[in-house]
Amino acid sequence: MIQHAMPLAATGLKIDWTRMPTYNTIMSVAAGAGLLLVVALGAARSSSRSHCGVPGDG
């Protein structure tokens, strides 16, 4: 029994996390949150530019 477990212990347990549904869900939520953050920062930047008297690009 111990002889059969040695190769597994030597190589380690390999888990392909990219095939796990939890990984895909977390990564898609993180990507969506990042995109929303970029949009929010862009909107905040453009609104602060119009309120503080800094001339715009156009």
N, CA, C and O atoms as CSV, one atom per row, in Angstrom:
chain,resi,resn,atom,element,x,y,z
A,1,MET,N,N,0.823,-1.194,0.000
A,1,MET,CA,C,0.000,0.000,0.000
A,1,MET,C,C,0.860,1.248,0.000
A,1,MET,O,O,0.601,2.168,-0.775
A,2,ILE,N,N,1.875,1.306,0.845
A,2,ILE,CA,C,2.741,2.474,0.914
A,2,ILE,C,C,3.548,2.615,-0.370
A,2,ILE,O,O,3.832,3.732,-0.802
A,3,GLN,N,N,3.921,1.494,-0.983
A,3,GLN,CA,C,4.690,1.552,-2.215
A,3,GLN,C,C,3.882,2.209,-3.338
A,3,GLN,O,O,4.455,2.898,-4.183
A,4,HIS,N,N,2.571,2.008,-3.358
A,4,HIS,CA,C,1.741,2.593,-4.406
A,4,HIS,C,C,1.488,4.082,-4.153
A,4,HIS,O,O,1.213,4.828,-5.093
A,5,ALA,N,N,1.575,4.512,-2.920
A,5,ALA,CA,C,1.342,5.917,-2.592
A,5,ALA,C,C,2.583,6.771,-2.814
A,5,ALA,O,O,2.469,7.992,-2.919
A,6,MET,N,N,3.741,6.175,-2.887
A,6,MET,CA,C,4.972,6.933,-3.052
A,6,MET,C,C,5.017,7.736,-4.353
A,6,MET,O,O,5.401,8.905,-4.304
A,7,PRO,N,N,4.648,7.186,-5.512
A,7,PRO,CA,C,4.700,8.004,-6.726
A,7,PRO,C,C,3.768,9.217,-6.653
A,7,PRO,O,O,4.109,10.284,-7.163
A,8,LEU,N,N,2.614,9.068,-6.035
A,8,LEU,CA,C,1.694,10.189,-5.891
A,8,LEU,C,C,2.280,11.254,-4.981
A,8,LEU,O,O,2.156,12.447,-5.257
A,9,ALA,N,N,2.913,10.833,-3.907
A,9,ALA,CA,C,3.527,11.781,-2.981
A,9,ALA,C,C,4.720,12.479,-3.633
A,9,ALA,O,O,4.974,13.652,-3.361
A,10,ALA,N,N,5.437,11.783,-4.471
A,10,ALA,CA,C,6.612,12.357,-5.109
A,10,ALA,C,C,6.219,13.392,-6.167
A,10,ALA,O,O,6.875,14.426,-6.291
A,11,THR,N,N,5.170,13.126,-6.918
A,11,THR,CA,C,4.765,14.061,-7.975
A,11,THR,C,C,3.846,15.147,-7.462
A,11,THR,O,O,3.759,16.214,-8.069
A,12,GLY,N,N,3.160,14.905,-6.362
A,12,GLY,CA,C,2.219,15.890,-5.827
A,12,GLY,C,C,0.860,15.760,-6.487
A,12,GLY,O,O,0.710,15.128,-7.533
A,13,LEU,N,N,-0.088,16.353,-5.872
A,13,LEU,CA,C,-1.448,16.329,-6.394
A,13,LEU,C,C,-1.604,17.469,-7.381
A,13,LEU,O,O,-1.454,18.635,-7.016
A,14,LYS,N,N,-1.899,17.146,-8.613
A,14,LYS,CA,C,-2.020,18.167,-9.655
A,14,LYS,C,C,-3.494,18.450,-9.904
A,14,LYS,O,O,-4.257,17.556,-10.268
A,15,ILE,N,N,-3.887,19.708,-9.702
A,15,ILE,CA,C,-5.265,20.129,-9.948
A,15,ILE,C,C,-5.226,21.190,-11.033
A,15,ILE,O,O,-4.517,22.189,-10.912
A,16,ASP,N,N,-5.985,20.971,-12.082
A,16,ASP,CA,C,-6.087,21.946,-13.156
A,16,ASP,C,C,-7.187,22.936,-12.790
A,16,ASP,O,O,-8.363,22.697,-13.062
A,17,TRP,N,N,-6.795,24.052,-12.169
A,17,TRP,CA,C,-7.773,25.007,-11.658
A,17,TRP,C,C,-8.532,25.712,-12.757
A,17,TRP,O,O,-9.623,26.227,-12.509
A,18,THR,N,N,-7.990,25.755,-13.974
A,18,THR,CA,C,-8.695,26.430,-15.057
A,18,THR,C,C,-9.927,25.662,-15.501
A,18,THR,O,O,-10.789,26.222,-16.178
A,19,ARG,N,N,-10.028,24.399,-15.137
A,19,ARG,CA,C,-11.211,23.608,-15.486
A,19,ARG,C,C,-12.245,23.558,-14.365
A,19,ARG,O,O,-13.319,22.981,-14.534
A,20,MET,N,N,-11.931,24.147,-13.250
A,20,MET,CA,C,-12.856,24.148,-12.122
A,20,MET,C,C,-13.888,25.253,-12.309
A,20,MET,O,O,-13.511,26.374,-12.651
A,21,PRO,N,N,-15.174,24.982,-12.096
A,21,PRO,CA,C,-16.186,26.026,-12.270
A,21,PRO,C,C,-16.013,27.186,-11.289
A,21,PRO,O,O,-16.371,28.320,-11.607
A,22,THR,N,N,-15.484,26.922,-10.130
A,22,THR,CA,C,-15.273,27.987,-9.147
A,22,THR,C,C,-14.255,28.993,-9.663
A,22,THR,O,O,-14.448,30.201,-9.520
A,23,TYR,N,N,-13.182,28.510,-10.256
A,23,TYR,CA,C,-12.142,29.384,-10.804
A,23,TYR,C,C,-12.724,30.282,-11.889
A,23,TYR,O,O,-12.489,31.490,-11.891
A,24,ASN,N,N,-13.481,29.694,-12.810
A,24,ASN,CA,C,-14.051,30.466,-13.909
A,24,ASN,C,C,-15.019,31.524,-13.394
A,24,ASN,O,O,-15.044,32.639,-13.914
A,25,THR,N,N,-15.807,31.195,-12.394
A,25,THR,CA,C,-16.752,32.155,-11.826
A,25,THR,C,C,-16.018,33.310,-11.169
A,25,THR,O,O,-16.359,34.472,-11.389
A,26,ILE,N,N,-15.019,32.999,-10.370
A,26,ILE,CA,C,-14.260,34.041,-9.683
A,26,ILE,C,C,-13.553,34.943,-10.685
A,26,ILE,O,O,-13.551,36.163,-10.521
A,27,MET,N,N,-12.960,34.367,-11.708
A,27,MET,CA,C,-12.238,35.168,-12.690
A,27,MET,C,C,-13.184,36.039,-13.509
A,27,MET,O,O,-12.828,37.170,-13.841
A,28,SER,N,N,-14.369,35.554,-13.844
A,28,SER,CA,C,-15.305,36.377,-14.607
A,28,SER,C,C,-15.851,37.516,-13.751
A,28,SER,O,O,-16.044,38.624,-14.252
A,29,VAL,N,N,-16.103,37.262,-12.473
A,29,VAL,CA,C,-16.561,38.324,-11.578
A,29,VAL,C,C,-15.456,39.366,-11.396
A,29,VAL,O,O,-15.732,40.566,-11.381
A,30,ALA,N,N,-14.224,38.917,-11.259
A,30,ALA,CA,C,-13.105,39.850,-11.100
A,30,ALA,C,C,-12.910,40.696,-12.359
A,30,ALA,O,O,-12.635,41.892,-12.264
A,31,ALA,N,N,-13.048,40.088,-13.526
A,31,ALA,CA,C,-12.900,40.840,-14.774
A,31,ALA,C,C,-14.021,41.866,-14.917
A,31,ALA,O,O,-13.775,42.999,-15.332
A,32,GLY,N,N,-15.236,41.483,-14.581
A,32,GLY,CA,C,-16.358,42.421,-14.639
A,32,GLY,C,C,-16.185,43.572,-13.666
A,32,GLY,O,O,-16.480,44.718,-14.003
A,33,ALA,N,N,-15.713,43.281,-12.471
A,33,ALA,CA,C,-15.480,44.340,-11.478
A,33,ALA,C,C,-14.380,45.282,-11.949
A,33,ALA,O,O,-14.464,46.492,-11.737
A,34,GLY,N,N,-13.362,44.741,-12.578
A,34,GLY,CA,C,-12.289,45.582,-13.112
A,34,GLY,C,C,-12.782,46.504,-14.214
A,34,GLY,O,O,-12.407,47.675,-14.260
A,35,LEU,N,N,-13.616,45.986,-15.097
A,35,LEU,CA,C,-14.168,46.822,-16.161
A,35,LEU,C,C,-15.071,47.913,-15.602
A,35,LEU,O,O,-15.027,49.052,-16.065
A,36,LEU,N,N,-15.883,47.576,-14.617
A,36,LEU,CA,C,-16.745,48.582,-13.994
A,36,LEU,C,C,-15.918,49.655,-13.293
A,36,LEU,O,O,-16.285,50.830,-13.302
A,37,LEU,N,N,-14.809,49.254,-12.689
A,37,LEU,CA,C,-13.922,50.216,-12.035
A,37,LEU,C,C,-13.316,51.178,-13.049
A,37,LEU,O,O,-13.216,52.376,-12.785
A,38,VAL,N,N,-12.915,50.665,-14.200
A,38,VAL,CA,C,-12.353,51.514,-15.248
A,38,VAL,C,C,-13.400,52.513,-15.737
A,38,VAL,O,O,-13.092,53.688,-15.936
A,39,VAL,N,N,-14.629,52.052,-15.929
A,39,VAL,CA,C,-15.705,52.941,-16.371
A,39,VAL,C,C,-16.002,53.992,-15.302
A,39,VAL,O,O,-16.174,55.168,-15.621
A,40,ALA,N,N,-16.062,53.576,-14.040
A,40,ALA,CA,C,-16.361,54.509,-12.955
A,40,ALA,C,C,-15.263,55.557,-12.811
A,40,ALA,O,O,-15.556,56.736,-12.608
A,41,LEU,N,N,-14.019,55.145,-12.912
A,41,LEU,CA,C,-12.918,56.102,-12.804
A,41,LEU,C,C,-12.905,57.063,-13.995
A,41,LEU,O,O,-12.596,58.245,-13.843
A,42,GLY,N,N,-13.237,56.558,-15.159
A,42,GLY,CA,C,-13.307,57.425,-16.336
A,42,GLY,C,C,-14.421,58.444,-16.201
A,42,GLY,O,O,-14.243,59.605,-16.568
A,43,ALA,N,N,-15.573,58.027,-15.679
A,43,ALA,CA,C,-16.692,58.947,-15.483
A,43,ALA,C,C,-16.365,59.964,-14.403
A,43,ALA,O,O,-16.706,61.139,-14.544
A,44,ALA,N,N,-15.715,59.541,-13.333
A,44,ALA,CA,C,-15.348,60.455,-12.261
A,44,ALA,C,C,-14.318,61.467,-12.750
A,44,ALA,O,O,-14.350,62.636,-12.365
A,45,ARG,N,N,-13.417,61.011,-13.590
A,45,ARG,CA,C,-12.384,61.909,-14.102
A,45,ARG,C,C,-12.985,62.962,-15.023
A,45,ARG,O,O,-12.613,64.134,-14.961
A,46,SER,N,N,-13.916,62.544,-15.880
A,46,SER,CA,C,-14.504,63.504,-16.806
A,46,SER,C,C,-15.432,64.475,-16.079
A,46,SER,O,O,-15.509,65.642,-16.461
A,47,SER,N,N,-16.139,64.021,-15.037
A,47,SER,CA,C,-17.023,64.930,-14.318
A,47,SER,C,C,-16.226,65.895,-13.447
A,47,SER,O,O,-16.630,67.047,-13.284
A,48,SER,N,N,-15.112,65.454,-12.886
A,48,SER,CA,C,-14.301,66.361,-12.066
A,48,SER,C,C,-13.607,67.390,-12.947
A,48,SER,O,O,-13.346,68.509,-12.505
A,49,ARG,N,N,-13.312,67.029,-14.162
A,49,ARG,CA,C,-12.668,67.946,-15.092
A,49,ARG,C,C,-13.625,69.073,-15.471
A,49,ARG,O,O,-13.198,70.218,-15.617
A,50,SER,N,N,-14.916,68.766,-15.633
A,50,SER,CA,C,-15.880,69.792,-16.029
A,50,SER,C,C,-16.266,70.689,-14.851
A,50,SER,O,O,-16.686,71.825,-15.069
A,51,HIS,N,N,-16.136,70.213,-13.612
A,51,HIS,CA,C,-16.536,70.992,-12.443
A,51,HIS,C,C,-15.421,71.879,-11.897
A,51,HIS,O,O,-15.709,72.849,-11.196
A,52,CYS,N,N,-14.181,71.585,-12.190
A,52,CYS,CA,C,-13.103,72.351,-11.572
A,52,CYS,C,C,-12.498,73.368,-12.533
A,52,CYS,O,O,-11.516,74.023,-12.185
A,53,GLY,N,N,-13.048,73.516,-13.714
A,53,GLY,CA,C,-12.585,74.544,-14.630
A,53,GLY,C,C,-11.366,74.177,-15.440
A,53,GLY,O,O,-10.782,75.042,-16.094
A,54,VAL,N,N,-10.962,72.919,-15.418
A,54,VAL,CA,C,-9.840,72.473,-16.232
A,54,VAL,C,C,-10.347,72.252,-17.641
A,54,VAL,O,O,-11.320,71.521,-17.826
A,55,PRO,N,N,-9.723,72.856,-18.647
A,55,PRO,CA,C,-10.216,72.682,-20.014
A,55,PRO,C,C,-10.104,71.240,-20.459
A,55,PRO,O,O,-9.146,70.545,-20.121
A,56,GLY,N,N,-11.092,70.795,-21.220
A,56,GLY,CA,C,-11.108,69.433,-21.713
A,56,GLY,C,C,-10.218,69.259,-22.938
A,56,GLY,O,O,-9.531,70.185,-23.371
A,57,ASP,N,N,-10.251,68.046,-23.481
A,57,ASP,CA,C,-9.419,67.762,-24.659
A,57,ASP,C,C,-10.004,68.358,-25.933
A,57,ASP,O,O,-9.287,68.511,-26.921
A,58,GLY,N,N,-11.293,68.698,-25.932
A,58,GLY,CA,C,-11.909,69.128,-27.181
A,58,GLY,C,C,-12.413,70.440,-27.133
A,58,GLY,O,O,-12.959,70.927,-28.123
